[in-house]
Amino acid sequence: MMESDGASIRGNVPQYSVSEISGAIKRTLESGFGRVRVRGEITELKRYPSGHIYLSLKDEGGKIAGVIWRGSVSRLGMAPENGNEVIATGRVSAYGERSSYQLVIDRMEFAGEGALLANIERLRRKLLEEGLFDPERKKAIPFLPSLVGVITSRSGAVLHDIITTISRRFPRDVLLWPVPVQGEGAASQIAAAIEGMSVRRPRTPDVLIVARGGGSLEDLMAFNDERVLRAVAACPVPVISAVGHETDTTLIDLVSDRRAPTPTAAAEMAVPLRSEMVADMAHRNARLTGALTRIIQTARARLDQAAARLPDLPGLLDSARMRLEDRGQRLDLALPSFVMRIRNRLDTPGMHLPSPQLLIGRSQARLQALRLPAPELLVSRARARLTAPATHLPSPELLIERRRAALRLVSGELDTAWQRSLQTFQLRTERQRLSPDILRSAIRLQQARLQGLGSHLEAVSPRAILSRGYVLVQDVNGQPVTSAEARPVADRVVLSFADGERGAKLDSLSPQGDLGL
């Protein structure tokens, strides 16, 4: 009975091949789980050179394998990492050769706000350790940019608010790079827009505004993406972030150079208010004008004080002119006197010396006194001595020769004395004479005045008087003889004519009153 039942059971159970049962299971899984969302923690994540990503999702009770094909990685919406709690969307597929099944994932998002915040916090700590949030890396926003770059969605009120605010405050050129601000591929496009703006030629924006409106934490996750944050940190152009409302905080706010609570505030940070600048310039102009006026007034007061302390320049000039004229008049009077004194000093030695004719006369007198007797007298005297008893007397020829030798000796001494006297006189005259350069310099300075005084000097010159027939009478000592009763030494006088001097001897008055010479 039992054998028959077992045979019947084997005859009722269908028989399948391995391929049939594998295909049936695959069809059952794909038809029963065509589109599913699976929540779990990522583990065993591996990225292959082909671009595919293999991973596993697990929870407290199980684990399921998953795969992300290369074509879906860019549209995934996030960068999967081990330990992230995510919600993966895809389809379940079986792999018959290994009797396994897997979840083919084409979209992925963080599971719940807590998981998102945990992932954001991990990324924040990572970038903080790298120094991307350091204040030293922040670049200054230009005061008045000529071109403002805006990275945001083309649709929506954000772009309108930014353009309106810039036009109202200070009209500037605005360059828009439209990007999606949420969803799949938004982060990569935002990062590419930031990089493209920084290398745009020929005109690069002076400042960038990365903005979007408010939204949930999931909607703002594109601005917490690591690719966007690194693009902002590497951008050479200053970046202003305006993501979400004032209470929303994303990591791009920490990396950017300035954070604005709203897109309108970002536009206000980018450009100054023209009316305020005009008012500030007017205020500065007024202050500058007042300061310049005060400086000019102070300088004028100082100038007036300095001018008051200065002496009377016209009076000084008049006093100097009077002193100069007085010195000139005194010089006019002093120079002729000076010249006369010099002439007197030069003439005085010559007046005290005897004239050469007088010296010659005296020498001739001495020679006459020393002259020998006549030869006849000497012969007669010699004959008398010969006839005398003394026979040892010298001959007359010897005596004559001795006399001649003595005469020659006296004549030589006289000539020597005369030369010595003449040299002494010349040396004394040279010592008393002024330097010719000094005289010429003084004469050049007063040449004009001397020319005027020349005629006067000639009129009173003794030479001019002598040239008219007058004679200057002096004794042998050079003293003038001014009276007829005067008695010079030996009645000898010197008569000075215009062309020379003559010696004379005074005689007594004749009965007719004539002077005999």
C-alpha positions in Angstrom: 0.0 0.0 0.0 2.8 2.3 1.0 4.9 1.5 -2.0 1.9 2.3 -4.2 1.4 5.6 -2.5 5.1 6.5 -3.0 4.9 5.6 -6.6 1.8 7.8 -7.0 3.4 10.7 -5.3 6.5 10.5 -7.5 4.2 10.3 -10.5 2.3 13.6 -9.5 5.4 15.9 -8.7 6.7 17.6 -11.9 10.3 17.4 -12.8 12.3 20.5 -13.8 15.8 21.0 -15.1 18.2 23.4 -13.3 17.8 26.0 -16.0 14.0 25.8 -15.9 13.8 26.2 -12.1 16.4 29.0 -12.2 14.5 30.8 -14.9 11.2 30.3 -13.1 12.6 31.8 -9.9 14.1 34.7 -11.8 10.7 35.4 -13.5 8.9 35.1 -10.3 11.3 37.5 -8.5 11.3 40.1 -11.3 7.5 40.0 -11.7 6.8 40.0 -8.0 9.3 42.7 -7.1 9.5 44.7 -10.3 10.2 48.1 -8.5 11.1 48.1 -4.8 12.7 50.4 -2.2 15.0 48.7 0.2 16.3 50.3 3.4 19.5 49.2 4.9 23.1 49.9 5.8 25.7 49.8 3.1 28.4 47.2 3.6 31.0 45.3 1.5 31.1 48.2 -1.0 33.6 47.7 -3.9 34.3 49.9 -6.9 35.7 48.1 -9.9 37.7 49.6 -12.8 34.9 49.0 -15.1 32.8 51.6 -13.2 30.4 49.1 -11.6 29.7 49.2 -7.8 28.9 46.1 -5.9 27.6 46.3 -2.3 25.4 44.7 0.2 22.5 46.1 2.3 21.9 44.7 5.7 19.7 45.2 8.8 19.2 43.4 12.0 17.7 40.3 10.3 19.3 39.8 6.9 21.5 41.0 4.1 20.9 41.4 0.3 23.4 41.9 -2.4 23.2 44.9 -4.7 24.8 46.2 -7.8 25.0 49.7 -9.4 25.8 49.6 -13.0 28.2 52.1 -14.5 25.5 54.0 -16.3 23.6 54.6 -13.1 26.4 55.8 -11.0 26.2 59.4 -12.2 22.5 59.5 -11.7 22.5 57.9 -8.3 22.0 61.2 -6.4 24.7 60.5 -3.8 28.1 58.9 -3.3 27.6 55.6 -1.4 30.0 54.8 1.4 30.2 51.9 3.9 28.2 52.5 7.0 25.6 54.8 5.3 22.0 54.0 6.0 20.2 54.5 2.7 17.1 53.7 0.9 18.0 52.0 -2.4 15.5 52.0 -5.3 15.7 49.4 -8.0 14.6 46.0 -9.1 15.3 42.4 -7.8 17.0 40.2 -10.3 18.3 36.6 -10.0 21.6 35.2 -11.3 20.9 31.6 -12.2 24.4 30.4 -12.6 25.1 31.0 -8.9 21.6 30.5 -7.6 21.7 34.0 -6.2 19.7 37.1 -6.4 20.6 40.8 -6.1 19.1 44.3 -6.1 19.9 46.3 -9.2 20.0 49.8 -7.8 19.4 52.9 -10.0 18.7 55.5 -7.3 19.8 55.9 -3.7 19.1 58.4 -0.9 19.9 58.6 2.8 17.5 56.9 5.0 15.9 59.5 7.3 17.2 62.9 8.5 19.3 61.4 11.2 21.3 59.4 8.7 21.7 62.5 6.5 22.9 64.5 9.5 25.4 61.8 10.5 26.8 61.6 7.0 27.1 65.4 6.9 28.8 65.5 10.2 31.4 62.9 9.1 32.1 64.9 5.9 32.3 68.1 8.0 34.9 66.6 10.3 36.9 65.3 7.4 37.0 68.7 5.6 37.7 70.4 8.9 40.8 68.3 9.4 42.0 69.2 5.9 41.7 72.9 6.7 39.0 73.8 4.2 37.1 75.8 6.8 40.1 77.9 8.0 39.5 81.7 8.0 42.9 82.2 6.4 41.6 80.6 3.2 38.8 83.1 2.9 39.1 85.6 0.0 37.9 89.1 0.2 34.8 90.1 -1.7 35.6 92.9 -4.3 34.1 96.3 -3.4 32.6 97.0 -6.8 32.7 94.0 -9.2 32.2 94.6 -12.9 30.7 91.1 -13.5 28.7 89.0 -11.0 28.5 85.3 -11.7 25.3 83.4 -10.5 25.0 79.7 -10.3 21.4 78.6 -9.6 18.3 77.3 -11.4 17.0 79.2 -14.3 13.4 79.0 -13.0 12.3 80.2 -9.7 12.4 83.4 -7.7 16.0 83.2 -6.6 17.4 84.5 -9.9 14.8 87.2 -10.1 15.6 88.4 -6.6 19.3 88.5 -7.3 19.0 90.4 -10.5 16.4 92.8 -9.1 18.6 93.6 -6.0 21.7 94.2 -8.1 19.8 96.5 -10.4 18.4 98.4 -7.5 21.6 98.8 -5.5 24.2 99.3 -8.2 23.6 98.0 -11.8 26.2 95.5 -12.8 26.5 92.8 -15.4 25.2 89.4 -14.3 26.3 86.1 -15.8 24.0 83.1 -15.2 25.2 79.5 -15.3 21.9 77.5 -14.9 22.1 74.2 -13.0 19.6 71.9 -11.3 19.7 72.6 -7.5 18.4 69.2 -6.4 17.9 65.7 -7.6 20.1 63.3 -9.5 23.3 64.8 -11.0 22.7 68.2 -9.4 25.9 68.1 -7.3 28.1 67.2 -10.3 26.6 70.0 -12.4 27.0 72.5 -9.7 30.7 71.6 -9.2 31.2 71.8 -13.0 29.6 75.2 -13.1 31.9 76.5 -10.3 35.0 75.2 -12.1 33.7 76.6 -15.5 33.1 80.1 -14.0 36.6 80.3 -12.6 38.3 79.6 -16.0 35.9 81.5 -18.2 37.6 83.6 -20.8 37.9 86.4 -21.9 35.9 87.8 -19.0 36.0 86.1 -15.7 33.4 87.0 -13.0 34.8 89.0 -10.1 32.5 87.2 -7.6 30.3 84.1 -7.7 26.9 83.6 -6.0 25.8 80.0 -5.5 22.2 80.1 -4.5 18.9 78.3 -4.2 15.6 78.6 -2.3 14.6 76.9 0.9 13.8 73.2 1.1 14.1 70.0 3.2 17.4 68.5 4.2 17.1 66.0 1.4 16.5 68.9 -1.1 19.7 70.7 0.1 22.0 67.6 0.0 23.5 68.7 -3.4 25.2 71.5 -1.5 26.6 69.1 1.1 28.2 67.0 -1.6 32.0 66.7 -1.3 32.5 67.4 -5.0 30.8 70.8 -4.7 32.6 71.6 -1.5 36.0 70.9 -3.0 35.1 72.9 -6.2 34.3 75.9 -4.0 37.5 75.5 -2.0 39.6 75.4 -5.2 37.8 78.3 -6.9 40.1 81.4 -7.3 37.1 83.6 -7.5 35.4 84.7 -4.2 32.3 82.7 -3.6 29.1 83.8 -1.7 26.8 81.0 -0.7 23.1 81.6 -0.3 21.5 78.2 0.0 18.1 77.8 1.7 16.6 80.1 4.3 18.4 81.8 7.1 17.9 78.9 9.5 19.2 76.3 6.9 22.9 75.5 7.2 24.9 73.5 4.6 28.5 72.6 4.3 29.0 75.0 1.4 28.4 77.8 3.8 31.5 76.8 5.7 33.7 76.4 2.7 32.6 79.5 0.8 34.2 82.9 1.4 31.0 84.6 2.6 27.6 83.1 3.7 24.4 85.0 3.0 21.2 84.0 4.8 19.1 84.6 1.6 19.8 85.1 -2.1 18.8 88.8 -1.7 21.3 89.2 1.0 24.0 87.6 -1.2 23.3 90.2 -3.9 23.5 93.0 -1.3 26.9 91.6 -0.3 28.1 91.4 -3.9 27.5 95.0 -4.8 27.3 98.2 -2.7 24.4 100.5 -2.5 24.9 103.3 -5.0 22.9 105.9 -3.0 24.9 105.2 0.1 28.1 105.6 -1.9 27.0 108.9 -3.3 26.0 110.1 0.1 29.3 108.9 1.6 31.2 110.6 -1.2 29.2 113.8 -0.6 30.0 113.6 3.2 33.6 112.9 2.5 33.7 115.8 0.0 32.2 118.1 2.6 34.7 116.9 5.2 37.6 117.3 2.8 36.5 120.8 1.8 36.2 121.8 5.4 39.5 120.3 6.3 41.2 122.1 3.3 39.5 125.4 4.3 40.8 125.0 7.9 44.3 124.1 6.6 44.3 127.2 4.3 43.1 129.4 7.1 45.7 128.1 9.5 48.4 128.5 6.9 47.3 132.0 6.2 47.3 132.9 9.9 50.8 131.5 10.2 51.9 133.4 7.2 50.5 136.6 8.6 52.2 136.0 11.9 55.5 135.3 10.2 55.1 138.4 8.0 54.4 140.5 11.1 57.6 139.2 12.7 59.7 140.0 9.6 61.6 143.4 9.6 60.6 146.3 7.3 62.3 145.2 4.1 62.0 148.6 2.4 63.5 150.3 5.5 66.3 147.8 5.5 67.0 148.4 1.9 67.0 152.2 2.4 69.4 151.9 5.4 71.7 149.6 3.4 71.6 152.0 0.5 72.4 155.0 2.8 75.3 153.0 4.3 76.5 152.1 0.8 76.4 155.7 -0.3 78.2 156.9 2.8 80.9 154.2 2.3 81.2 155.3 -1.3 81.7 159.0 -0.4 84.2 158.1 2.3 86.0 155.9 -0.2 86.0 158.8 -2.8 87.7 160.9 -0.2 90.0 158.3 1.3 91.4 156.9 -1.9 93.2 160.1 -3.0 94.5 160.6 0.5 95.7 157.0 0.5 97.4 157.5 -2.9 99.1 160.7 -1.6 100.3 159.0 1.5 101.8 156.2 -0.5 103.5 158.7 -2.8 104.9 160.6 0.2 106.2 157.3 1.7 107.8 156.5 -1.7 109.2 160.0 -2.1 110.5 160.5 1.5 113.5 158.2 1.2 114.6 159.9 -1.9 114.3 163.3 -0.3 116.5 162.3 2.6 119.2 160.8 0.5 121.7 163.2 -1.1 121.5 163.6 -4.8 123.9 161.6 -7.0 125.5 164.8 -8.3 126.2 165.8 -4.7 127.8 162.5 -4.0 129.8 162.7 -7.1 131.0 166.2 -6.2 132.0 165.1 -2.8 133.9 162.2 -4.3 135.6 164.5 -6.7 136.6 166.8 -3.8 138.1 163.9 -2.0 140.0 162.9 -5.1 141.3 166.5 -5.5 142.5 166.4 -1.9 144.3 163.1 -2.5 145.8 164.3 -5.8 149.6 164.2 -6.0 151.9 167.2 -6.6 153.1 168.1 -10.0 155.9 166.0 -11.5 158.4 169.0 -11.6 157.9 169.5 -7.9 158.4 165.8 -7.2 161.6 165.9 -9.4 163.0 168.9 -7.6 162.3 167.3 -4.2 163.9 164.1 -5.4 167.0 166.0 -6.5 167.2 167.7 -3.1 167.0 164.4 -1.4 169.8 163.1 -3.7 171.9 166.0 -2.8 171.1 165.5 0.9 173.3 163.4 3.0 170.6 160.7 3.3 171.3 158.4 0.4 168.8 155.7 1.4 165.6 157.5 0.2 163.5 155.9 -2.5 163.7 157.1 -6.0 161.1 159.5 -7.4 159.7 156.9 -9.7 159.1 154.6 -6.8 157.3 157.3 -4.9 155.1 158.1 -7.8 154.2 154.5 -8.2 153.3 154.2 -4.6 151.1 157.3 -4.8 149.3 155.9 -7.9 148.7 152.6 -6.1 147.2 154.4 -3.1 145.0 156.5 -5.4 143.8 153.4 -7.1 142.9 151.8 -3.8 141.0 154.8 -2.6 139.2 155.0 -5.9 138.1 151.3 -5.6 136.9 151.8 -2.1 134.9 154.8 -3.2 133.3 152.9 -6.0 132.5 150.0 -3.6 130.9 152.4 -1.1 128.9 154.1 -3.8 127.5 150.7 -5.1 126.7 149.6 -1.5 124.9 152.8 -0.8 122.9 152.6 -4.0 121.8 149.0 -3.3 120.8 149.9 0.2 118.7 152.8 -1.1 117.0 150.6 -3.7 116.3 147.9 -1.1 114.8 150.4 1.3 112.7 151.9 -1.5 111.4 148.4 -2.5 110.5 147.5 1.1 108.5 150.7 1.5 106.7 150.2 -1.8 103.2 148.6 -1.8 102.4 145.5 -3.8 101.5 146.4 -7.4 98.6 143.9 -7.4 97.0 145.5 -4.4 97.4 149.0 -5.9 96.0 147.8 -9.2 93.0 146.2 -7.5 92.2 149.3 -5.6 92.7 151.5 -8.6 90.4 149.3 -10.7 87.6 149.5 -8.1 87.8 153.3 -8.1 88.8 153.8 -11.7 85.7 155.7 -12.6 86.0 158.0 -9.6 89.8 158.5 -10.2 89.0 159.7 -13.7 86.8 162.4 -12.3 89.5 163.4 -9.8 92.3 163.3 -12.3 91.7 166.8 -13.6 91.5 168.1 -10.0 94.7 166.4 -9.1 96.5 167.7 -12.1 95.3 171.2 -11.2 96.8 171.1 -7.7 99.9 169.0 -8.7 103.2 170.6 -7.9 104.5 169.4 -11.2 101.8 171.3 -13.0 102.7 174.4 -11.0 106.4 173.9 -11.9 105.5 173.5 -15.6 104.1 177.0 -15.5 107.5 178.5 -14.6 107.7 178.2 -10.9 110.7 176.7 -9.0 110.8 174.7 -5.7 113.7 175.8 -3.5 115.1 173.3 -1.0 118.2 173.1 1.1 120.6 170.2 0.9 118.5 168.4 3.6 115.4 168.5 1.5 113.6 171.2 3.6 111.8 173.9 1.6 113.2 177.4 1.6 110.2 179.6 1.9 111.8 182.9 3.0 114.4 185.3 1.6 115.9 185.6 5.1 116.5 181.9 5.4 120.2 180.8 5.7 120.6 177.2 4.4 123.8 175.3 5.1 126.7 176.8 3.2 124.1 178.8 1.3 123.7 175.7 -0.9 120.1 175.0 -2.3 118.5 172.7 -4.7 116.2 174.1 -7.4 113.5 171.7 -8.6 112.2 172.5 -12.1 109.5 170.6 -14.0 112.1 168.6 -15.9 114.8 168.1 -13.2 116.9 169.6 -10.4 119.9 172.0 -10.3 122.2 172.9 -7.5 122.8 176.6 -6.6 124.4 178.9 -4.1 122.6 181.8 -2.5 124.3 185.2 -2.6 123.5 188.3 -0.8 121.0 190.8 -2.3 122.4 193.3 -4.7 121.6 197.0 -4.3 119.1 196.5 -7.2 117.4 193.7 -5.2 118.5 190.8 -7.6 119.6 187.5 -6.4 123.1 186.5 -7.4 123.9 183.0 -8.0 
